[in-house]
Amino acid sequence: MKRQEVNVGIGFATGRKNFQRILKTNIYNWRESGLTTEKSIRLNLLAAYDLQYSNTKSTDYTNISKQLLELIDDTYFIGKAAIQKEIDYLVGHNVLNAAQARLIFGRGYAAKRNIILYTALKNNMDYLVFLDDDEYPVAVTNTRSSVIWGGQHVLATHLRNIEQADITNGYHCGYVSPIPFIKFDNILTEQDFRLFIEAISNDIVNWDTIRSVMNNGGVTYADTKVLVSDEAKEVQEVNHTKFISGANLCINLTKPDHISPFYNPPGARGEDTFLSTCLSQRKVLRVPCYAFHDGFSTYQHLMDGVLPIKLKYIMADSEAVTTRFYLACIGWVRYKPLLLYITQRECYDEKIDEMRRKLSDTLPNICAYFAREDFMNISKELERYNKNVKKHYQQFLETQQLWERICKFLANRPFLEK
């Protein structure tokens, strides 16, 4: 590192009761990689929490043990009151009005990431790493008769590479996909399911990848070539998009004019995908570190050092698994119209018609296979978000314009405020 002191933010957009366990695992990982004793690096925890997500209380996030606090330099806990305080601050300085502030910092995943990004910029941090509260700094491979586990220095890997990039993004293994293992039959054929997934997914999710993951029981295994590599690779653009994920992600804050905010349509996900559409002129590197995604919260014992030799298949035979898949489908179909409008507007209507046809042909079979009629809601959500796509696109553009205004304000604040 060339800089005399590097001020690093580590951000969690969280709402889960197990946040303290995730944090403990990560902090000890930072210590093991030598970062907590490195004098030239300041580690700052930024946790934006939602008490309603799983009925938690503020102390589930703020009550960190003294021995952990001694290993980091500063903490920023961002709850509802703290967010409102920043909104009042920006409105009071005529940077935004109340409605504009709600667009940036209101509800949803994008808003939580934005308040973390804003807090990091306001407190003069150089880099911001986003981690998820259901991901662990380990990788799992399946090249032997039993799976093999390896620790990952996620934060250290990003810090080695971010100075040369605008964004660095790592890899994910584990239960990354919400699509369960499906035994095809005369009710739901492989061709039916393929058409269905193609209708609702984005360009980065192709059928060959999904089929491979399904054959592994819903598990994505780490690539051994990545694990033994020190090489970062530039992310290539696909349909005006450099696809990134929202976690195992580092943003370079030293060039504020290169930073874009997060956005998702109301009630949808895709905040990382929409940020991906803003990166054509940015240097985005894929760096060699993995995080294990525990999408079904079944492997929390990994944080206690218990390493299974086999990973369970995620079968489509329980209400919890089916519900997670259903909600993922709703989330995908809600953001796909805007993604198509941004990236393929010249053939937008044609693409929406194609989605309609594929859903019409396959949804009755999907409902029958999962024994849930509510999968038919996917068609209704497509029509609703298609109808509002121009409105959502204007919000997407406005979010970027407002963010530019915020960044200029923060850069030009009176010296005493900094």
C-alpha positions in Angstrom: 0.0 0.0 0.0 1.4 3.4 -1.0 -0.8 5.4 1.2 0.4 6.3 4.7 -2.8 5.2 6.3 -5.7 3.4 4.6 -9.2 3.9 6.1 -11.3 0.8 5.3 -15.0 0.5 5.8 -16.6 -3.0 6.2 -20.3 -2.8 5.5 -23.1 -5.2 6.5 -26.7 -4.6 5.4 -28.3 -6.9 7.9 -31.5 -8.0 9.6 -30.6 -11.5 11.0 -30.3 -12.6 14.6 -27.0 -14.3 13.8 -25.2 -11.1 12.9 -23.0 -11.3 16.0 -21.7 -14.8 15.1 -21.0 -13.7 11.5 -19.2 -10.6 12.7 -17.1 -12.6 15.2 -16.0 -15.1 12.5 -15.0 -12.3 10.2 -13.1 -10.2 12.8 -11.1 -13.3 13.8 -10.5 -13.9 10.1 -9.1 -10.3 9.7 -6.9 -10.9 12.7 -5.6 -14.2 11.3 -4.8 -12.4 8.0 -2.8 -9.8 9.9 -5.0 -6.8 9.2 -6.0 -6.0 12.8 -2.4 -5.4 13.8 -1.4 -3.5 10.6 -0.7 0.0 11.8 -1.3 1.6 8.4 -4.8 0.2 8.1 -7.9 1.4 10.0 -10.8 -1.0 10.1 -14.3 0.5 10.5 -17.4 -1.5 10.9 -20.6 -0.1 9.3 -23.8 -2.0 10.1 -27.1 -0.8 8.7 -29.8 -2.9 10.4 -33.5 -3.6 9.9 -35.3 -4.6 13.1 -38.5 -5.7 11.2 -36.8 -8.3 8.9 -36.6 -11.0 11.5 -38.1 -9.3 14.6 -34.7 -8.3 16.1 -33.7 -5.5 18.6 -30.9 -3.0 18.2 -28.7 -4.7 20.8 -28.6 -7.8 18.5 -26.3 -5.7 16.4 -24.7 -3.1 18.7 -23.8 -5.3 21.7 -20.4 -6.4 20.5 -18.0 -7.9 23.0 -15.0 -5.8 24.2 -12.5 -8.4 22.9 -13.8 -8.0 19.4 -14.1 -4.2 19.6 -10.4 -4.1 20.5 -9.6 -5.6 17.1 -11.3 -2.9 15.0 -10.8 0.9 15.1 -14.4 2.3 14.9 -18.0 1.3 14.6 -21.0 2.9 12.9 -24.4 1.4 13.7 -27.1 2.7 11.4 -30.7 2.1 12.5 -33.9 4.0 11.7 -33.0 7.0 13.9 -29.5 7.4 12.5 -30.8 7.3 8.9 -33.4 10.0 9.7 -30.7 12.1 11.3 -28.7 12.0 8.0 -31.8 12.7 6.0 -32.5 15.8 8.2 -28.9 16.9 7.8 -29.0 16.7 4.0 -32.5 18.3 3.8 -31.3 21.0 6.2 -28.4 21.9 3.9 -30.7 22.0 0.9 -28.9 19.0 -0.7 -32.1 17.0 -1.1 -35.8 17.4 -0.2 -37.6 14.8 1.9 -39.0 12.8 -1.1 -35.6 12.7 -2.8 -34.0 11.5 0.5 -36.6 8.7 0.7 -35.7 7.6 -2.8 -32.0 7.2 -1.8 -32.3 6.1 1.8 -35.9 4.7 2.1 -36.8 1.1 2.3 -35.2 -2.0 0.7 -31.8 -3.5 0.1 -30.5 -0.7 -2.1 -31.4 1.9 0.5 -29.4 0.0 3.2 -26.4 -0.2 0.9 -26.7 3.5 0.1 -26.7 4.6 3.7 -23.6 2.5 4.3 -21.9 4.0 1.2 -22.9 7.5 2.3 -21.6 7.0 5.8 -18.3 5.7 4.5 -17.9 8.7 2.3 -18.9 11.2 5.0 -16.3 9.7 7.3 -13.5 9.9 4.7 -13.0 6.2 4.1 -10.8 5.1 1.2 -12.4 1.8 0.5 -15.6 0.0 1.4 -16.0 -3.7 1.4 -19.6 -5.2 1.5 -20.0 -8.5 3.2 -23.3 -10.4 3.7 -24.7 -11.7 7.0 -25.2 -15.2 5.5 -21.8 -15.7 4.0 -18.6 -17.1 5.6 -14.9 -16.6 4.7 -14.4 -20.2 3.6 -14.4 -22.1 0.3 -15.5 -25.6 -0.5 -14.4 -27.9 -3.3 -15.7 -31.2 -4.6 -12.7 -32.8 -6.4 -12.4 -35.8 -4.0 -14.7 -38.4 -2.5 -15.5 -35.9 0.3 -15.6 -32.1 0.1 -12.5 -30.1 1.1 -12.7 -26.8 3.0 -10.2 -23.9 3.0 -10.1 -20.5 4.7 -10.3 -17.4 2.6 -8.8 -14.0 3.3 -11.6 -12.0 1.7 -10.9 -8.6 3.1 -7.1 -8.9 2.6 -7.6 -10.0 -1.1 -9.7 -7.0 -1.9 -7.3 -4.6 -0.2 -4.4 -6.0 -2.3 -6.3 -5.2 -5.5 -8.7 -2.3 -5.0 -6.1 0.4 -5.4 -5.8 -0.5 -9.1 -9.6 -0.6 -9.7 -12.9 1.1 -9.2 -14.5 -2.1 -7.9 -13.3 -5.5 -7.0 -15.6 -8.5 -6.6 -14.9 -12.0 -5.3 -16.5 -15.3 -6.0 -19.3 -17.2 -4.2 -19.7 -20.9 -3.4 -22.2 -22.9 -1.4 -25.9 -22.4 -1.7 -25.8 -19.4 -4.0 -28.7 -20.4 -6.2 -32.3 -20.5 -4.7 -33.2 -23.1 -7.3 -33.5 -26.5 -5.6 -32.7 -29.9 -7.1 -35.6 -31.0 -9.3 -36.4 -34.5 -10.4 -38.0 -33.9 -13.8 -41.1 -36.0 -14.7 -44.2 -35.9 -16.9 -45.6 -33.0 -14.9 -42.4 -30.8 -15.2 -40.0 -31.7 -18.0 -36.5 -30.3 -18.2 -37.5 -28.3 -21.3 -40.4 -26.7 -19.4 -38.1 -25.7 -16.5 -35.5 -24.4 -18.9 -38.0 -22.1 -20.6 -39.3 -20.9 -17.2 -35.8 -20.0 -15.9 -34.9 -18.3 -19.2 -38.1 -16.2 -18.9 -37.3 -14.8 -15.5 -33.5 -14.8 -15.2 -30.9 -12.3 -16.4 -28.0 -12.6 -18.9 -25.5 -13.9 -16.4 -27.8 -16.9 -15.4 -27.6 -19.3 -18.2 -29.2 -22.7 -18.3 -26.0 -24.7 -18.5 -24.8 -23.1 -15.3 -28.1 -23.7 -13.5 -28.2 -27.3 -14.8 -24.7 -28.0 -13.4 -25.6 -26.5 -10.0 -28.9 -28.5 -9.9 -26.9 -31.7 -10.6 -24.7 -30.9 -7.6 -27.9 -30.7 -5.5 -28.1 -26.9 -5.5 -24.5 -26.5 -4.4 -21.9 -24.3 -6.2 -18.4 -25.5 -5.6 -15.3 -23.4 -5.6 -13.1 -23.6 -8.7 -9.7 -24.9 -7.7 -8.0 -22.9 -10.4 -9.2 -19.7 -8.7 -8.2 -20.9 -5.3 -4.5 -21.4 -6.3 -4.4 -18.2 -8.2 -3.2 -14.7 -7.2 -4.5 -13.2 -10.4 -7.3 -10.7 -10.6 -9.2 -10.7 -13.9 -11.1 -7.8 -15.5 -14.9 -8.3 -15.6 -16.1 -8.3 -19.2 -19.1 -6.3 -20.3 -22.3 -8.2 -21.4 -25.2 -6.2 -22.9 -23.8 -2.9 -21.4 -23.4 -4.6 -18.0 -20.4 -5.6 -16.0 -22.1 -8.1 -13.6 -21.1 -7.9 -9.9 -22.6 -9.3 -6.7 -23.7 -7.1 -3.8 -21.3 -8.8 -1.3 -17.7 -10.0 -1.4 -17.5 -6.6 -3.1 -15.2 -3.6 -2.6 -15.7 -0.1 -3.8 -12.9 2.4 -4.3 -14.0 5.6 -2.6 -10.9 7.7 -3.4 -12.5 8.8 -6.7 -16.1 9.9 -5.6 -17.0 10.8 -9.2 -16.6 7.1 -10.1 -19.1 5.9 -7.5 -22.7 5.1 -8.4 -25.5 4.4 -5.9 -27.6 1.3 -5.6 -31.2 1.1 -6.8 -33.9 -1.4 -7.1 -37.6 -1.0 -8.1 -39.9 -0.9 -5.1 -40.5 -4.4 -3.7 -37.8 -5.9 -6.0 -34.2 -7.0 -5.6 -31.4 -6.6 -8.2 -29.6 -3.6 -6.6 -26.3 -5.2 -7.5 -27.5 -5.9 -11.1 -28.6 -2.3 -11.6 -25.2 -1.0 -10.2 -23.7 -3.4 -12.8 -25.3 -1.4 -15.6 -23.4 1.8 -14.5 -19.9 0.3 -14.8 -19.1 0.6 -18.5 -16.5 3.2 -17.9 -15.2 1.7 -14.7 -12.4 -0.8 -14.1 -14.0 -3.9 -12.4 -11.8 -6.8 -11.3 -12.8 -10.3 -10.2 -10.4 -11.2 -7.4 -9.5 -14.7 -6.3 -11.3 -15.1 -3.0 -14.5 -17.0 -2.2 -17.3 -16.6 0.3 -19.5 -19.5 1.3 -23.2 -18.5 0.9 -25.4 -20.2 3.4 -28.7 -19.4 1.6 -30.8 -21.8 3.6 -29.2 -21.0 7.0 -28.4 -24.7 7.5 -24.6 -24.5 7.9 -24.1 -22.0 10.7 -22.0 -24.6 12.6 -19.3 -23.8 10.1 -18.6 -20.8 12.3 -17.9 -23.1 15.2 -15.4 -25.1 13.1 -17.6 -28.1 12.2 -16.8 -29.0 8.6 -19.1 -31.5 6.9 -17.6 -34.0 4.5 -20.7 -33.9 2.3 -23.1 -31.1 1.5 -26.8 -31.8 1.5 -29.0 -31.7 -1.6 -31.6 -28.9 -1.5 -34.7 -30.9 -2.5 -37.9 -29.3 -3.6 -39.8 -31.3 -1.0 -40.3 -28.8 1.8 -42.4 -25.6 2.2 -39.3 -23.6 3.3 -37.4 -24.5 0.1 -40.3 -24.0 -2.2 -41.1 -20.6 -0.6 -37.6 -19.4 -1.0 -37.6 -20.4 -4.7 -41.0 -18.8 -5.2 -39.8 -15.5 -3.6 -36.7 -15.5 -5.7 -38.8 -15.9 -8.8 -41.0 -13.0 -7.8 -37.9 -10.9 -7.1 -36.3 -11.8 -10.5 -39.5 -11.1 -12.5 -40.0 -7.8 -10.8 -36.6 -6.4 -11.8 -36.2 -8.0 -15.2 -38.4 -5.4 -17.1 -36.2 -2.5 -15.9 -33.0 -4.4 -16.7 -34.3 -5.1 -20.2 -35.3 -1.4 -20.6 -31.9 -0.2 -19.6 -29.8 -2.7 -21.6 -32.0 -3.8 -24.6 -34.5 -1.0 -25.1 -34.4 -1.4 -28.9 -36.1 -4.8 -28.5 -37.8 -4.3 -25.1 -41.4 -5.1 -26.3 -40.2 -8.2 -28.1 -38.4 -9.5 -25.0 -41.4 -8.9 -22.8 -43.7 -10.7 -25.3 -41.2 -13.6 -25.2 -41.3 -13.7 -21.4 -45.1 -13.8 -21.6 -45.2 -16.7 -24.0 -42.7 -18.7 -21.9 -44.5 -18.1 -18.7 -47.9 -18.9 -20.2 -46.5 -22.2 -21.5 -44.8 -23.3 -18.3 -46.5 -21.7 -15.2 -49.3 -24.3 -15.1 -46.8 -27.1 -14.9 -44.7 -25.2 -12.3 -47.8 -24.8 -10.2 -48.7 -28.5 -10.5 -45.2 -29.7 -9.7 -44.8 -27.6 -6.6 -48.5 -27.9 -5.7 -48.8 -24.1 -5.3 -51.1 -22.0 -7.4 -49.4 -18.8 -6.2 -46.6 -19.3 -8.8 -49.2 -17.9 -11.3 -48.5 -14.5 -9.5 -45.3 -14.4 -11.5 -47.3 -13.4 -14.6 -49.2 -10.7 -12.7 -45.9 -9.3 -11.4 -44.4 -9.2 -14.9 -47.4 -7.1 -16.1 -47.3 -4.8 -13.1 -43.6 -4.0 -13.4 -43.8 -3.8 -17.2 -46.5 -1.2 -16.8 -44.3 0.8 -14.4 -41.0 0.4 -16.2 -40.7 4.0 -17.4 -41.4 5.3 -13.9 -38.8 3.0 -12.4 -36.3 4.0 -15.1 -36.8 7.7 -14.2 -36.3 6.8 -10.5 -33.1 4.9 -11.5 -31.8 8.0 -13.3 -32.8 10.4 -10.6 -31.1 8.3 -8.0 -27.8 8.7 -9.9 -28.3 12.5 -10.2 -29.1 12.9 -6.6 -26.1 10.8 -5.6 -23.9 13.1 -7.6 -25.3 16.0 -5.7 -24.6 14.3 -2.4 -21.0 13.5 -3.3 -20.3 17.1 -4.4 -21.8 18.3 -1.1 -19.7 15.9 1.0 -16.5 16.9 -0.9 -17.2 20.6 -0.3 -18.3 20.6 3.3 -16.7 23.1 5.6 -13.4 21.7 6.9 -14.5 21.6 10.5 -17.4 19.2 9.6 -15.0 16.6 8.2 
